[in-house]
Amino acid sequence: MEKVMPRSAELPFNGPLETGTRAVLNLHACFPKTLDLQRLTALDYLIVRTSVIGGPSDLHPPAPITSPVTQVRRKMVQTSLNMMMARDLVSQVITEKGITYRAGESSMFFVDAIQSMYLKQLFERAIWLSEYIGQLDDEEFNQNMKAILNNWVSEFQDEAGTIGGAS
């Protein structure tokens, strides 16, 4: 009989399947627009924390320390995109600006098959985010993300004294 291993110490909702699902929902909501890895990494954070940009209430409860998007999540988003491309849920598009991603041929079937309330709410936030980012050029979006990360650093410093935890 096979032994069931306990779940790893990773936080829930942050494995490649969960991250890939968020990427598919974000790309499907933005279709036919393509998004680069940096934008998808930011949206992976924002889709569950929409209140930080004046959107709907957050889907995930607040955590004592949240990770800055661009440093921690980028590798997981890339891994999840590769997994979703293998299933035709995401397609890679090469442009003059570099590699971007678009919802794949099968993304519509995937989104249409959503049954759980959580995933329905996640897709509603993806639609809201697509409308939000559609109003911003790249510079405005980058400025908003810098402000979010700066607030994260300020909040962490207030709680811990300094980034390194030393006084």
Steps between C-alpha positions, in 0.01 A plus 500: 500500500628841407574741784332840486757770547412814692461817297818702463556814702406712196204726545178383337405658167864544395588179316537478121141384446349785702738757352434366150125520554533866598714563190243336270219703656696825470599429139149392404356819653752711305462313169611578229761714675834338580679546833865460589637304796541812714137604448372145562704482821344824623151381403559171684528705817228752419231246403473391865585843648285731286422728793857641491407677175148598598330191361272233643573351841797264520437131440778390734514603865774741601827337598740644757771525235418499132774440244596770255367393167785545260776337702326191635226403255668541161654151487174331604304698240750392230475135609121515498491663157710216360261248655195679357660534155541121490122478538422770241353727767770762438692583185834675471530792258833643385486876435748779437489570874574138595304198617136553593210268578139477386207279596531172311249324276364291789469783753137568410403139578696518826331823613155379391546184710558693824255384765640601839400830657866581572603463134196697385599782736859475380385540139281799594812663646699412187238682292514797737881501476492487120281811498723668760827434315337582167475860620871522585801524275812304599653791689185561708467130580867479603460807724198341670694179562795694642264676741353167611847355560614814682196475727587136565855596601372785723249274676762232554750751637238639738434150637858368507705814555706451185500268204765281662312493830781678687427817694 
